[in-house]
Amino acid sequence: MVTRRAFTVGAAALVGLSHPLFAQRLPRVGVLWHAANAEEEGPYFRGLMKGFDDLAYVDGRNIRLEHRFPNEIPERFAAMAAELVAMKVDVLVGVGAQSSIYAKNATGTIPVIFMYVPDPVGAKLVESLGRPGGNATGLTNSAVELTEKRMQYLKELLPNVSRVALLINPNAKVSTLYVDQARDAARKFKVQLHVAEAATLAALEAAFDGMDRAATQALIINSEGLFFQGRAAIAKLALAHRLPTCVW
């Protein structure tokens, strides 16, 4: 699935790159990732590269790929997006919600292709799914809608679970949608929902302590850059607090 999606994005990003305008130079595609390096991006990086390879585009031969890895640091997102725009890339690809938002905010003219965005309309990347408008288009991973599936998954694994926590970053705009979806799912599966907030990595321990006080029995974690950074710490805390966890 990763490879297929990446292939699609690669194809979309390359539409028009064979135009005569590019006859005198290599077309440039800027890719704003979210992790610290290609290794951390794992299958997403390999999948996108395979998509280009399948289309016979080779970096340095008939295309120039400019990769930037901000490591989920807001200042680096902004600076790297601006850097790619200043380089006058022909297409700008944003991988993940944060990267895509910064890419879109950096330019109103360069085509922006977004990948794995849970709510493109809510993130103001497009006007609507049917008619995107503007200079951005791409793929959504429907992460918000999957919140109910995560709740269902926990309920199937733990039939007696009655109190479930949802870990969110209150500073992320999409969190409101996650909470709304989780509350609807909690009502459907007849469980109590505890919303735990962590706006920084340092706040994770307090968030887990709050889950203990609320007597939660399981945990849902949605797609969020901060939690990607803290994935190792979250795993340790979940084990220490004996919380079965459903992660994005």
ChimeraX commands (.cxc) that place a marker at each C-alpha (Angstrom):
marker #1 position 0.00,0.00,0.00 radius 0.5
marker #1 position 2.82,2.41,0.85 radius 0.5
marker #1 position 4.51,1.74,-2.48 radius 0.5
marker #1 position 1.30,2.15,-4.46 radius 0.5
marker #1 position 0.48,5.43,-2.78 radius 0.5
marker #1 position 4.02,6.69,-3.19 radius 0.5
marker #1 position 3.96,5.67,-6.84 radius 0.5
marker #1 position 0.79,7.70,-7.31 radius 0.5
marker #1 position 2.35,10.75,-5.68 radius 0.5
marker #1 position 5.48,10.33,-7.74 radius 0.5
marker #1 position 3.38,10.24,-10.88 radius 0.5
marker #1 position 1.35,13.25,-9.81 radius 0.5
marker #1 position 4.46,15.22,-8.91 radius 0.5
marker #1 position 5.95,14.56,-12.31 radius 0.5
marker #1 position 2.98,15.62,-14.42 radius 0.5
marker #1 position 4.30,18.13,-16.91 radius 0.5
marker #1 position 7.98,17.66,-16.13 radius 0.5
marker #1 position 8.61,16.55,-19.71 radius 0.5
marker #1 position 7.41,19.96,-20.93 radius 0.5
marker #1 position 9.79,21.74,-23.36 radius 0.5
marker #1 position 10.46,24.34,-20.66 radius 0.5
marker #1 position 12.58,21.72,-18.90 radius 0.5
marker #1 position 14.63,20.83,-21.97 radius 0.5
marker #1 position 17.53,23.04,-20.89 radius 0.5
marker #1 position 17.74,21.94,-17.25 radius 0.5
marker #1 position 16.82,19.15,-14.87 radius 0.5
marker #1 position 13.39,19.63,-13.31 radius 0.5
marker #1 position 13.53,19.88,-9.54 radius 0.5
marker #1 position 11.17,18.23,-7.08 radius 0.5
marker #1 position 11.44,19.40,-3.49 radius 0.5
marker #1 position 10.34,16.91,-0.83 radius 0.5
marker #1 position 9.66,18.17,2.68 radius 0.5
marker #1 position 9.57,15.14,4.97 radius 0.5
marker #1 position 8.74,15.09,8.68 radius 0.5
marker #1 position 11.36,12.85,10.33 radius 0.5
marker #1 position 15.06,13.48,10.91 radius 0.5
marker #1 position 16.43,11.44,8.01 radius 0.5
marker #1 position 15.59,8.95,5.26 radius 0.5
marker #1 position 16.11,5.99,7.58 radius 0.5
marker #1 position 13.46,7.25,10.00 radius 0.5
marker #1 position 11.03,7.75,7.11 radius 0.5
marker #1 position 11.52,4.04,6.38 radius 0.5
marker #1 position 9.03,2.54,3.90 radius 0.5
marker #1 position 7.63,5.94,2.94 radius 0.5
marker #1 position 10.99,7.13,1.67 radius 0.5
marker #1 position 11.71,3.84,-0.09 radius 0.5
marker #1 position 8.23,3.76,-1.57 radius 0.5
marker #1 position 8.46,7.26,-3.02 radius 0.5
marker #1 position 11.89,6.53,-4.47 radius 0.5
marker #1 position 10.55,3.36,-6.05 radius 0.5
marker #1 position 7.72,5.38,-7.56 radius 0.5
marker #1 position 10.21,7.68,-9.27 radius 0.5
marker #1 position 12.32,4.71,-10.32 radius 0.5
marker #1 position 9.32,2.92,-11.83 radius 0.5
marker #1 position 8.67,6.03,-13.91 radius 0.5
marker #1 position 12.31,5.95,-15.09 radius 0.5
marker #1 position 13.24,9.15,-13.26 radius 0.5
marker #1 position 16.78,8.98,-11.87 radius 0.5
marker #1 position 18.07,11.62,-9.50 radius 0.5
marker #1 position 20.91,13.53,-11.16 radius 0.5
marker #1 position 20.23,12.12,-14.61 radius 0.5
marker #1 position 16.83,13.38,-15.68 radius 0.5
marker #1 position 15.47,14.88,-12.47 radius 0.5
marker #1 position 16.82,16.61,-9.37 radius 0.5
marker #1 position 15.37,15.59,-6.00 radius 0.5
marker #1 position 15.83,17.98,-3.10 radius 0.5
marker #1 position 15.07,16.27,0.23 radius 0.5
marker #1 position 14.66,18.14,3.49 radius 0.5
marker #1 position 14.19,16.49,6.91 radius 0.5
marker #1 position 12.89,18.86,9.63 radius 0.5
marker #1 position 12.64,16.26,12.43 radius 0.5
marker #1 position 9.21,17.59,13.44 radius 0.5
marker #1 position 10.72,20.92,14.55 radius 0.5
marker #1 position 8.38,23.81,13.60 radius 0.5
marker #1 position 11.18,26.28,12.89 radius 0.5
marker #1 position 12.88,23.79,10.58 radius 0.5
marker #1 position 9.62,23.07,8.75 radius 0.5
marker #1 position 9.22,26.76,7.98 radius 0.5
marker #1 position 12.87,27.36,7.09 radius 0.5
marker #1 position 13.16,24.29,4.88 radius 0.5
marker #1 position 9.91,24.99,3.06 radius 0.5
marker #1 position 11.12,28.54,2.39 radius 0.5
marker #1 position 14.48,27.19,1.24 radius 0.5
marker #1 position 12.87,24.86,-1.30 radius 0.5
marker #1 position 10.66,27.64,-2.61 radius 0.5
marker #1 position 13.69,29.94,-2.93 radius 0.5
marker #1 position 15.38,27.23,-4.99 radius 0.5
marker #1 position 12.44,27.52,-7.40 radius 0.5
marker #1 position 11.61,23.83,-7.38 radius 0.5
marker #1 position 9.04,22.87,-9.99 radius 0.5
marker #1 position 6.95,20.75,-7.62 radius 0.5
marker #1 position 6.89,20.73,-3.83 radius 0.5
marker #1 position 5.88,17.51,-2.04 radius 0.5
marker #1 position 4.82,17.56,1.61 radius 0.5
marker #1 position 4.90,14.26,3.50 radius 0.5
marker #1 position 2.45,14.36,6.39 radius 0.5
marker #1 position 0.13,17.06,7.66 radius 0.5
marker #1 position 2.70,19.44,9.12 radius 0.5
marker #1 position 5.04,19.27,6.13 radius 0.5
marker #1 position 2.15,19.82,3.75 radius 0.5
marker #1 position 0.80,22.81,5.66 radius 0.5
marker #1 position 4.21,24.49,5.77 radius 0.5
marker #1 position 4.74,23.73,2.08 radius 0.5
marker #1 position 1.37,25.21,1.17 radius 0.5
marker #1 position 1.96,28.28,3.32 radius 0.5
marker #1 position 5.34,28.85,1.67 radius 0.5
marker #1 position 4.02,29.28,-1.87 radius 0.5
marker #1 position 0.86,30.15,-3.72 radius 0.5
marker #1 position 2.26,29.39,-7.16 radius 0.5
marker #1 position 4.42,26.23,-7.06 radius 0.5
marker #1 position 2.28,23.07,-7.28 radius 0.5
marker #1 position 2.12,21.33,-3.90 radius 0.5
marker #1 position 1.49,17.59,-3.62 radius 0.5
marker #1 position 0.56,16.44,-0.10 radius 0.5
marker #1 position 0.80,12.90,1.26 radius 0.5
marker #1 position -0.83,11.20,4.26 radius 0.5
marker #1 position -2.87,14.18,5.47 radius 0.5
marker #1 position -5.78,13.16,7.75 radius 0.5
marker #1 position -7.99,16.17,6.97 radius 0.5
marker #1 position -6.91,18.29,3.96 radius 0.5
marker #1 position -10.01,20.51,4.18 radius 0.5
marker #1 position -9.63,21.13,7.90 radius 0.5
marker #1 position -5.93,21.85,7.39 radius 0.5
marker #1 position -6.93,24.44,4.74 radius 0.5
marker #1 position -4.84,22.72,2.10 radius 0.5
marker #1 position -7.83,22.45,-0.23 radius 0.5
marker #1 position -11.27,23.98,-0.46 radius 0.5
marker #1 position -12.97,20.60,-0.75 radius 0.5
marker #1 position -12.06,17.02,-1.62 radius 0.5
marker #1 position -14.07,17.17,-4.83 radius 0.5
marker #1 position -12.77,20.57,-5.93 radius 0.5
marker #1 position -9.42,21.26,-4.27 radius 0.5
marker #1 position -8.81,24.66,-5.87 radius 0.5
marker #1 position -5.59,26.57,-5.29 radius 0.5
marker #1 position -2.17,25.04,-5.90 radius 0.5
marker #1 position -2.37,21.92,-3.70 radius 0.5
marker #1 position -3.65,18.41,-4.22 radius 0.5
marker #1 position -2.67,14.96,-3.02 radius 0.5
marker #1 position -3.59,12.01,-0.83 radius 0.5
marker #1 position -5.43,11.72,2.45 radius 0.5
marker #1 position -4.92,8.73,4.75 radius 0.5
marker #1 position -8.37,9.22,6.36 radius 0.5
marker #1 position -6.68,9.07,9.76 radius 0.5
marker #1 position -9.51,10.87,11.51 radius 0.5
marker #1 position -12.11,8.41,10.26 radius 0.5
marker #1 position -9.92,5.52,11.46 radius 0.5
marker #1 position -10.37,6.59,15.09 radius 0.5
marker #1 position -13.55,4.51,15.30 radius 0.5
marker #1 position -11.69,1.52,13.85 radius 0.5
marker #1 position -9.03,1.83,16.53 radius 0.5
marker #1 position -11.71,1.86,19.21 radius 0.5
marker #1 position -13.33,-1.18,17.62 radius 0.5
marker #1 position -9.98,-2.96,17.48 radius 0.5
marker #1 position -9.41,-2.41,21.20 radius 0.5
marker #1 position -12.92,-3.56,22.01 radius 0.5
marker #1 position -12.39,-6.77,20.03 radius 0.5
marker #1 position -9.08,-7.45,21.76 radius 0.5
marker #1 position -10.37,-6.46,25.19 radius 0.5
marker #1 position -14.14,-7.20,25.29 radius 0.5
marker #1 position -14.43,-6.02,28.91 radius 0.5
marker #1 position -12.70,-2.68,28.40 radius 0.5
marker #1 position -14.87,0.17,29.65 radius 0.5
marker #1 position -12.49,3.16,29.93 radius 0.5
marker #1 position -10.26,4.21,27.03 radius 0.5
marker #1 position -7.86,7.13,26.83 radius 0.5
marker #1 position -7.16,9.21,23.73 radius 0.5
marker #1 position -3.76,10.93,23.71 radius 0.5
marker #1 position -3.75,14.22,21.79 radius 0.5
marker #1 position -1.54,17.21,21.22 radius 0.5
marker #1 position -3.81,20.19,22.08 radius 0.5
marker #1 position -1.71,22.45,19.86 radius 0.5
marker #1 position -2.51,20.43,16.73 radius 0.5
marker #1 position -5.65,21.71,14.97 radius 0.5
marker #1 position -6.65,18.22,13.84 radius 0.5
marker #1 position -6.91,17.07,17.48 radius 0.5
marker #1 position -10.43,18.52,17.75 radius 0.5
marker #1 position -11.56,16.20,14.98 radius 0.5
marker #1 position -9.88,13.22,16.62 radius 0.5
marker #1 position -11.68,13.97,19.89 radius 0.5
marker #1 position -15.06,14.33,18.18 radius 0.5
marker #1 position -14.59,11.04,16.33 radius 0.5
marker #1 position -13.39,9.28,19.49 radius 0.5
marker #1 position -16.40,10.50,21.50 radius 0.5
marker #1 position -18.76,9.20,18.83 radius 0.5
marker #1 position -16.91,5.87,18.83 radius 0.5
marker #1 position -16.98,5.69,22.64 radius 0.5
marker #1 position -20.74,6.09,22.62 radius 0.5
marker #1 position -21.08,3.45,19.92 radius 0.5
marker #1 position -18.97,0.90,21.79 radius 0.5
marker #1 position -20.29,1.91,25.22 radius 0.5
marker #1 position -17.00,2.95,26.79 radius 0.5
marker #1 position -15.97,6.03,28.73 radius 0.5
marker #1 position -13.43,8.27,27.00 radius 0.5
marker #1 position -10.63,10.08,28.80 radius 0.5
marker #1 position -8.86,12.73,26.72 radius 0.5
marker #1 position -5.21,13.02,27.76 radius 0.5
marker #1 position -3.23,16.03,26.56 radius 0.5
marker #1 position 0.49,16.39,25.95 radius 0.5
marker #1 position 1.68,19.50,24.13 radius 0.5
marker #1 position 5.35,18.62,24.61 radius 0.5
marker #1 position 7.40,15.48,25.08 radius 0.5
marker #1 position 8.06,16.55,28.66 radius 0.5
marker #1 position 4.31,16.45,29.32 radius 0.5
marker #1 position 3.91,12.79,28.35 radius 0.5
marker #1 position 4.62,11.41,31.81 radius 0.5
marker #1 position 2.01,13.66,33.41 radius 0.5
marker #1 position -0.48,12.63,30.72 radius 0.5
marker #1 position 0.05,8.96,31.58 radius 0.5
marker #1 position -0.28,9.71,35.30 radius 0.5
marker #1 position -3.61,11.33,34.49 radius 0.5
marker #1 position -4.69,8.17,32.67 radius 0.5
marker #1 position -3.95,6.21,35.84 radius 0.5
marker #1 position -6.05,8.57,37.93 radius 0.5
marker #1 position -8.88,8.18,35.44 radius 0.5
marker #1 position -8.53,4.40,35.72 radius 0.5
marker #1 position -8.21,3.97,31.98 radius 0.5
marker #1 position -7.69,0.45,30.69 radius 0.5
marker #1 position -6.44,1.08,27.15 radius 0.5
marker #1 position -5.01,3.86,25.02 radius 0.5
marker #1 position -5.48,5.20,21.49 radius 0.5
marker #1 position -2.77,7.34,19.89 radius 0.5
marker #1 position -3.45,9.08,16.61 radius 0.5
marker #1 position -1.09,10.28,13.92 radius 0.5
marker #1 position 0.77,13.31,15.25 radius 0.5
marker #1 position 4.29,14.62,14.68 radius 0.5
marker #1 position 5.00,15.17,18.37 radius 0.5
marker #1 position 4.10,11.58,19.18 radius 0.5
marker #1 position 6.27,10.34,16.33 radius 0.5
marker #1 position 9.18,12.09,17.98 radius 0.5
marker #1 position 8.25,10.58,21.33 radius 0.5
marker #1 position 7.34,7.11,20.09 radius 0.5
marker #1 position 10.04,5.37,22.12 radius 0.5
marker #1 position 9.10,7.22,25.31 radius 0.5
marker #1 position 5.40,6.54,24.71 radius 0.5
marker #1 position 6.04,2.83,24.26 radius 0.5
marker #1 position 7.97,2.69,27.54 radius 0.5
marker #1 position 5.30,4.64,29.40 radius 0.5
marker #1 position 2.52,2.45,28.02 radius 0.5
marker #1 position 4.38,-0.66,29.20 radius 0.5
marker #1 position 5.13,0.88,32.60 radius 0.5
marker #1 position 1.48,1.82,33.08 radius 0.5
marker #1 position 0.28,-1.52,31.69 radius 0.5
marker #1 position -1.89,0.11,29.03 radius 0.5
marker #1 position -2.71,-1.84,25.87 radius 0.5
marker #1 position -2.19,0.71,23.10 radius 0.5
marker #1 position -3.53,1.11,19.58 radius 0.5
marker #1 position -1.17,3.33,17.61 radius 0.5
marker #1 position -1.69,4.92,14.20 radius 0.5
marker link #1:1,2 radius 0.2
marker link #1:2,3 radius 0.2
marker link #1:3,4 radius 0.2
marker link #1:4,5 radius 0.2
marker link #1:5,6 radius 0.2
marker link #1:6,7 radius 0.2
marker link #1:7,8 radius 0.2
marker link #1:8,9 radius 0.2
marker link #1:9,10 radius 0.2
marker link #1:10,11 radius 0.2
marker link #1:11,12 radius 0.2
marker link #1:12,13 radius 0.2
marker link #1:13,14 radius 0.2
marker link #1:14,15 radius 0.2
marker link #1:15,16 radius 0.2
marker link #1:16,17 radius 0.2
marker link #1:17,18 radius 0.2
marker link #1:18,19 radius 0.2
marker link #1:19,20 radius 0.2
marker link #1:20,21 radius 0.2
marker link #1:21,22 radius 0.2
marker link #1:22,23 radius 0.2
marker link #1:23,24 radius 0.2
marker link #1:24,25 radius 0.2
marker link #1:25,26 radius 0.2
marker link #1:26,27 radius 0.2
marker link #1:27,28 radius 0.2
marker link #1:28,29 radius 0.2
marker link #1:29,30 radius 0.2
marker link #1:30,31 radius 0.2
marker link #1:31,32 radius 0.2
marker link #1:32,33 radius 0.2
marker link #1:33,34 radius 0.2
marker link #1:34,35 radius 0.2
marker link #1:35,36 radius 0.2
marker link #1:36,37 radius 0.2
marker link #1:37,38 radius 0.2
marker link #1:38,39 radius 0.2
marker link #1:39,40 radius 0.2
marker link #1:40,41 radius 0.2
marker link #1:41,42 radius 0.2
marker link #1:42,43 radius 0.2
marker link #1:43,44 radius 0.2
marker link #1:44,45 radius 0.2
marker link #1:45,46 radius 0.2
marker link #1:46,47 radius 0.2
marker link #1:47,48 radius 0.2
marker link #1:48,49 radius 0.2
marker link #1:49,50 radius 0.2
marker link #1:50,51 radius 0.2
marker link #1:51,52 radius 0.2
marker link #1:52,53 radius 0.2
marker link #1:53,54 radius 0.2
marker link #1:54,55 radius 0.2
marker link #1:55,56 radius 0.2
marker link #1:56,57 radius 0.2
marker link #1:57,58 radius 0.2
marker link #1:58,59 radius 0.2
marker link #1:59,60 radius 0.2
marker link #1:60,61 radius 0.2
marker link #1:61,62 radius 0.2
marker link #1:62,63 radius 0.2
marker link #1:63,64 radius 0.2
marker link #1:64,65 radius 0.2
marker link #1:65,66 radius 0.2
marker link #1:66,67 radius 0.2
marker link #1:67,68 radius 0.2
marker link #1:68,69 radius 0.2
marker link #1:69,70 radius 0.2
marker link #1:70,71 radius 0.2
marker link #1:71,72 radius 0.2
marker link #1:72,73 radius 0.2
marker link #1:73,74 radius 0.2
marker link #1:74,75 radius 0.2
marker link #1:75,76 radius 0.2
marker link #1:76,77 radius 0.2
marker link #1:77,78 radius 0.2
marker link #1:78,79 radius 0.2
marker link #1:79,80 radius 0.2
marker link #1:80,81 radius 0.2
marker link #1:81,82 radius 0.2
marker link #1:82,83 radius 0.2
marker link #1:83,84 radius 0.2
marker link #1:84,85 radius 0.2
marker link #1:85,86 radius 0.2
marker link #1:86,87 radius 0.2
marker link #1:87,88 radius 0.2
marker link #1:88,89 radius 0.2
marker link #1:89,90 radius 0.2
marker link #1:90,91 radius 0.2
marker link #1:91,92 radius 0.2
marker link #1:92,93 radius 0.2
marker link #1:93,94 radius 0.2
marker link #1:94,95 radius 0.2
marker link #1:95,96 radius 0.2
marker link #1:96,97 radius 0.2
marker link #1:97,98 radius 0.2
marker link #1:98,99 radius 0.2
marker link #1:99,100 radius 0.2
marker link #1:100,101 radius 0.2
marker link #1:101,102 radius 0.2
marker link #1:102,103 radius 0.2
marker link #1:103,104 radius 0.2
marker link #1:104,105 radius 0.2
marker link #1:105,106 radius 0.2
marker link #1:106,107 radius 0.2
marker link #1:107,108 radius 0.2
marker link #1:108,109 radius 0.2
marker link #1:109,110 radius 0.2
marker link #1:110,111 radius 0.2
marker link #1:111,112 radius 0.2
marker link #1:112,113 radius 0.2
marker link #1:113,114 radius 0.2
marker link #1:114,115 radius 0.2
marker link #1:115,116 radius 0.2
marker link #1:116,117 radius 0.2
marker link #1:117,118 radius 0.2
marker link #1:118,119 radius 0.2
marker link #1:119,120 radius 0.2
marker link #1:120,121 radius 0.2
marker link #1:121,122 radius 0.2
marker link #1:122,123 radius 0.2
marker link #1:123,124 radius 0.2
marker link #1:124,125 radius 0.2
marker link #1:125,126 radius 0.2
marker link #1:126,127 radius 0.2
marker link #1:127,128 radius 0.2
marker link #1:128,129 radius 0.2
marker link #1:129,130 radius 0.2
marker link #1:130,131 radius 0.2
marker link #1:131,132 radius 0.2
marker link #1:132,133 radius 0.2
marker link #1:133,134 radius 0.2
marker link #1:134,135 radius 0.2
marker link #1:135,136 radius 0.2
marker link #1:136,137 radius 0.2
marker link #1:137,138 radius 0.2
marker link #1:138,139 radius 0.2
marker link #1:139,140 radius 0.2
marker link #1:140,141 radius 0.2
marker link #1:141,142 radius 0.2
marker link #1:142,143 radius 0.2
marker link #1:143,144 radius 0.2
marker link #1:144,145 radius 0.2
marker link #1:145,146 radius 0.2
marker link #1:146,147 radius 0.2
marker link #1:147,148 radius 0.2
marker link #1:148,149 radius 0.2
marker link #1:149,150 radius 0.2
marker link #1:150,151 radius 0.2
marker link #1:151,152 radius 0.2
marker link #1:152,153 radius 0.2
marker link #1:153,154 radius 0.2
marker link #1:154,155 radius 0.2
marker link #1:155,156 radius 0.2
marker link #1:156,157 radius 0.2
marker link #1:157,158 radius 0.2
marker link #1:158,159 radius 0.2
marker link #1:159,160 radius 0.2
marker link #1:160,161 radius 0.2
marker link #1:161,162 radius 0.2
marker link #1:162,163 radius 0.2
marker link #1:163,164 radius 0.2
marker link #1:164,165 radius 0.2
marker link #1:165,166 radius 0.2
marker link #1:166,167 radius 0.2
marker link #1:167,168 radius 0.2
marker link #1:168,169 radius 0.2
marker link #1:169,170 radius 0.2
marker link #1:170,171 radius 0.2
marker link #1:171,172 radius 0.2
marker link #1:172,173 radius 0.2
marker link #1:173,174 radius 0.2
marker link #1:174,175 radius 0.2
marker link #1:175,176 radius 0.2
marker link #1:176,177 radius 0.2
marker link #1:177,178 radius 0.2
marker link #1:178,179 radius 0.2
marker link #1:179,180 radius 0.2
marker link #1:180,181 radius 0.2
marker link #1:181,182 radius 0.2
marker link #1:182,183 radius 0.2
marker link #1:183,184 radius 0.2
marker link #1:184,185 radius 0.2
marker link #1:185,186 radius 0.2
marker link #1:186,187 radius 0.2
marker link #1:187,188 radius 0.2
marker link #1:188,189 radius 0.2
marker link #1:189,190 radius 0.2
marker link #1:190,191 radius 0.2
marker link #1:191,192 radius 0.2
marker link #1:192,193 radius 0.2
marker link #1:193,194 radius 0.2
marker link #1:194,195 radius 0.2
marker link #1:195,196 radius 0.2
marker link #1:196,197 radius 0.2
marker link #1:197,198 radius 0.2
marker link #1:198,199 radius 0.2
marker link #1:199,200 radius 0.2
marker link #1:200,201 radius 0.2
marker link #1:201,202 radius 0.2
marker link #1:202,203 radius 0.2
marker link #1:203,204 radius 0.2
marker link #1:204,205 radius 0.2
marker link #1:205,206 radius 0.2
marker link #1:206,207 radius 0.2
marker link #1:207,208 radius 0.2
marker link #1:208,209 radius 0.2
marker link #1:209,210 radius 0.2
marker link #1:210,211 radius 0.2
marker link #1:211,212 radius 0.2
marker link #1:212,213 radius 0.2
marker link #1:213,214 radius 0.2
marker link #1:214,215 radius 0.2
marker link #1:215,216 radius 0.2
marker link #1:216,217 radius 0.2
marker link #1:217,218 radius 0.2
marker link #1:218,219 radius 0.2
marker link #1:219,220 radius 0.2
marker link #1:220,221 radius 0.2
marker link #1:221,222 radius 0.2
marker link #1:222,223 radius 0.2
marker link #1:223,224 radius 0.2
marker link #1:224,225 radius 0.2
marker link #1:225,226 radius 0.2
marker link #1:226,227 radius 0.2
marker link #1:227,228 radius 0.2
marker link #1:228,229 radius 0.2
marker link #1:229,230 radius 0.2
marker link #1:230,231 radius 0.2
marker link #1:231,232 radius 0.2
marker link #1:232,233 radius 0.2
marker link #1:233,234 radius 0.2
marker link #1:234,235 radius 0.2
marker link #1:235,236 radius 0.2
marker link #1:236,237 radius 0.2
marker link #1:237,238 radius 0.2
marker link #1:238,239 radius 0.2
marker link #1:239,240 radius 0.2
marker link #1:240,241 radius 0.2
marker link #1:241,242 radius 0.2
marker link #1:242,243 radius 0.2
marker link #1:243,244 radius 0.2
marker link #1:244,245 radius 0.2
marker link #1:245,246 radius 0.2
marker link #1:246,247 radius 0.2
marker link #1:247,248 radius 0.2
view
